[in-house]
């Protein structure tokens, strides 16, 4: 722990591992000291560390990482928890007034149990970096998040969440049922996120594991998103919500008992036009397992339009979408798989079984061109394949 560039939170900064003393100002001091020294590693040893109310050493929005960045936090065995009355977040970067990717960068958070406070009703983003690059979260447990998100990627280039667990979401505001554990969104200057990887994570009870629910800059898209090898259970909205993504892969995920599965869409509120230089294209949704989807409606919601839905717009159609090798079993949405305003969409090799609504359509193409549906196995649906220009080699057994 005395190696150059490695600092111990207890030995060097006097943190209390029993959770009796407010650790927030000490964490701010540690982060600032390390970043001002050119970067390094902060080791938070096993113990309990209480984050309490803001002080003169801590911003009202939490511990601020300086723009110089170059910070690694290693917290295996540590429990960092927010007190029941604290309004602060935990770690964030102040790049919200920056342009491009020049905010606090080269940040790694590894290990630890990061707790938003089981009885704290005040909204929280546990981690939020903006207009930055090279942000890594690995082997974390993030729990008890009221209303907002565990992780926010705001205009991030090269962001990764790997082998993290997200649990205990609390919608203290009824309209926040949709909150993602990991939100991908643009920075205030319009910089969008690119090369974001969510791999090997699990989420239970959030609105979604990962997604986007804002789009304020027409014609700009999050690029190169990969959501792979995750497990999502009891999602209150969608397991994955890919809004304004392009060149994206959603693959090899297991989703169970969610309100719905995967939504890929152009945001309808952003007034896109077909002449914009970029559009949502090149999307792969493959080899996901979706079971018991939409069987228990969330408060104020009915079944979704589709368990896997891909939606362009009349003036901004999607292009080059492949939905392949997925298993959908026991679903209550209107459609198992639906493509709308999609040019050259391919739906192949999927298993779609047991519509619980009784009259659901297994595969629907609506206002599409160049659609192909081949080699799908459909059982106990109200309708098989509807609207595809080419529909061949499917095995269909209707009710």
N, C-alpha and C positions, 0 to 999 in steps of 0.2 A: 504493500500500500504506500510505500515511500518512493516508488519508481517515479521518475520525472513525468509529469503530465497526468499523474493519477492521484486523486484526492479522496479522502474518506470523510463522509458526511458527519460522522460522530467524532472522529479523532481530530479532524482539522477545523470543523466548523461548530462543534459543540452541540450537535443535534441530540435530542432526547429520544432514545429508542424505545421508551416505554409509553410514548404518546401523551405525556402529561403537559408538555411545553409546546407552544405554537412553533411549528417547524417552518412556516411560510417565510418569515424574514430571513431565516438561516439558509433556506433553499435559494432565495433570491441572491443572498450574498455569495453562496457557493457558485451559482451559475454565472454571475457577473465576474467574479474573481477568475474563474477558469477561462471564460471567453476572452477577458481582457488580457490574459496571459498568453493568448494565441491559440487556446483550445486545449482540450484534454478530456479525461474521464472522471466523472463523479461516481464513486461507489457508495450506494446507500445500503449498508449492511442489514441483515435480518433484524426485524424489530417493527414497532408501530410508530408512525410519524403523523402527527396531527396537523392538518392545515386549517388555520382558524381565520379570523377576520383580517381584512387589509390593515396594514400599518404603513408608516412612512417609508418602509423599505420594500413594500410590495404594492404593485398596481392594483387598482380595484378590479381588474380583470385577471389577476393572477400573477404568477412568476414570469417575468418577461425575459426572454433570451435575447441578448444583444445581437445587432446585425452581424457582428463578426462571426458568430456561430461557432462551428467546429467543436461541438459538444457531444459527448457520449455519456449517458446515464445508465449505470448497471445496478439493478435493484432486485436481484433474485432473492427471494425470502423476505422482502420488505413489504409492509402494508402501509401505504400512504393514503390517509383517509381525510376527507373534509368533515369538519365538525358540523353539527346539526344547524348552526346559525351562521355559518360562513357563506359569503356571497362570491368568493373568489373561485376562479378556475385553477388549474394546476400549472401547466406549462404552455406558453404561447410565444409566437414570434410577432414582432411589431411591424410586419411588412405590409400592413393594410394601406399605407400611404405611399408604397413603392410602385415602380413600374417594372414589368418583366419579372425576372427571377433573382433579384438582388437582395432579398430579405435574408433573415437568419437561416443559413443553409448548413448542410453537412451535420445533421442532427440524427443521433441514434438513441432510441430508448429501448432498453433490453431488460426484460424481467420485471417482476413486481406485481403487486395487487394494488390497483389504483381505484379508490373507492370514493364515489361522489357523495356519500353520506346517506345511510339507510333512511334517516328521518328528516333529511334536508329537502324542502320543497322548491328551493331556488334553482332556476335553470342553470345548466352547466354544459360547457364543452371541456372535456378533460384535457385534450391536446388540440391546439389550433395553430398551424403555421401558414403563412400567406406569402405569395410572391417570392418563392424560394425554391431550392432544389436539393435533392439528395436527403430525403427525410425517411427514416426507417423506424418502424415499430416491430418488435420481435419478442415473442414469448410473454406477452402481457396478459393479465386478467384485468379487465375494466368493468366495473359494476356500479349499480345504483346511480344511474344517470337520469336526472329529472329533465324531461322535455327536449333537450337538445341532442348532442352527439358525444360519442366517446372520442372520435378522431375527426378532424376536419382538414381536408386537403383543399386549400384555397389557392388556386393558381399555382400549383406545384408541378415542377418537372422532376421526374424520377422519385416517386413516392411508393413505399412498400409497407404493407401490413402483413406480417407472416406469423403463423402459429399463435394468434391471439384469441382470447376468449372474451366475449361480450355478453353480459347477463345483467338482469335486474333493472331493466328500463322502467321508468315511471312517468306516465303522461299526466303530470299534475295539471296541465291545461288540456281540456278534452280535445281540442283541435290538433294536438301534436301527436296523434296516433301514428303519423307517417314517419316520424324521425328515424333516420338511419343510424346504425352504429358508426358507420364510416360515411361521411358525406364528401362528395367530390363536387366542387363548384368553382366558379370563376373568382378572380380577385376583383377588388373594386375598380381597377383600371381596365378590366376586360380581359386580362391574361387568363387563359384557360389552362386546365391541368392536362398534362401529357405524360405518358409512360407511367401509369399507376398500376400497381400489382397488389391484389388481395388474394393471398394464397394460404390454404391450410387453416383458416380461421373458423370459429364457431360463434353463432349468435343465437340467443334465445329471447324472445319476447320484445325485441325492438320492432319498429315499423318495417325495417329491412336490414339486412346485413350491410349493404352498400348501395348507394344510389345518389341521384341528383334531383333536387326538386325546385331549383331556381334557374332562370335563364333570362338575363337582362340585357344581353348583347346579341342582337340578331345576327345570324350568319357565322357565329363562332361555335366551335364544338370541342369537347374534350376528346383527346386523341390517344389511341394506343392503350386502352384500358383492358386489363386481364383479370377476370374473376374466376379463380380455378381452385378446385379441391377443397371447397368449404362445406360446412354443414350449417343449415339455417332451419330453425324450428320456431313455431308459434309467431311468425312475423305478422304484425297487425295490418300491414299494407301489402307490400310485395316482398318476396325474398330478395330480389335484385331489381332495382329500378334504373335502367340505363337511359337517361334522358339527355338528349343532345350529345351522344357518344358516337364516335366513328372509329373505324379500324379497331374493333373491339372483339374480344373473345370471352364468352361466358360458358365454362365447360367443367365437367366432372364434379359438379356440386350435388349435394344431397339436400333436399328441401322437404320438410314434412310439417303437416298441420298448420300451414300458413293460410292467410286470407287469400293470397294468390301467389303465383310463382315468379315469372320473369316478365317485365314490361320494358320494351325498347320503343322509344318514341321521340319524335321531334316535339319540342315544347309548343303547345298551341297558343301561348300568350305572347310569343316573341316576334310575331309578324314577319315570318320568313318569306322570302320571295325566291322564285326559281332561278333568278339571275345571280344570286349570291355565289361567290367563287367556291364555296365549300358546301357540302351537304352531308347528311348522315348516310354513310355507305360502308360496305365491307364489314358486316356483322356476322359472327358465327355464334350460334347457340347450340352446343353439342354435348351429348352424353351426360345430361343431367337426369337425376332421379327425383320425381315430384310425386309425393303421395299424400292423400287426404287433404286436398287443396280446396279451400273455401267451404268446408263442411260446417265450420262454426263461424258465423258472421261476427265481425267486430262491431262494437257499438256504433250505430248510425250508418252502417254500411251493409249493402247486400253483396251477393256474389259478383266478382269481377267479370268483365266481358270475355276474358280469355285467361287460361292458366299460363300459357306462353303467348304473349301478344306483341306484335311488331307493327307500329303505327307511324306511317308517314303522314303528310298532309297533301291536299290536292295541288297546292302550288310548290310544295317541297317534298316530292316522293323520296322514299328511301330506295337505294340500289344495292344489289349484290348482297342479299341476305340468305344465309344457309341455316336451316333448323334441322338438325340431323342426330339420330341415335339417342333421342331422349325417351324416357319412360314416364308416362303420366298415368297414374292409377288412382281412381276414386277422386273425381273432380266435380265441382258444383257450379262452375262458371258457365256462361252461355256457350262457349267454345273451348275445346281443348287447346288447339293452336289456331291463332288468327293472324293473318297478314292483311293490312289495309294500306292502300296507296304505296305499294311496294313494287318496284320494277325489277324483274328477274330474281324473284324469290324462289328458293328451292327448299322443299320440305320432303325429307327422305329418311326412310329407315327408322321412323319413330314408332313406339308402342303407345297407343292411346286407348285406355280401357275404363269401363265402368263410369259412365256419366251418372252422377247421383241426382241430377235434375230431371232425368228421364228423357228429355228431348234435345239435349245438347248436341251441337255439331262438332265432330271430332276435329276436322281441319277446314278452315274457311279462308278463301281468298276473296277480298272485297276491294273493288276499284283498283285491281292490280293488273299488271301486264307482264307477259312472259313467265307466268307462274308455273311451277312444276311440282307435282306431288307423286312420288313413286316409292314403292316398296314399304309402305306403312302398314302396320298391323292395328286394325281398329276393331274393338269389340264392345258391344253393349252401349252404343251411342244412339242418339235420335237420328243423326245423319252422318254420312261418311265424309267424303271430300266434296266441297262445294266451291265452284268458281274457278278452279285451276284450269289453265289452258291445256295442260298436259296432265292427265291423271291416269297412270297405268301401273300395273303390278302391285296394287294395294290389296291387302286381304281385309275384307270388311264384313263384320257380322253385327247387324243392327238389332235393336230391341224388337 
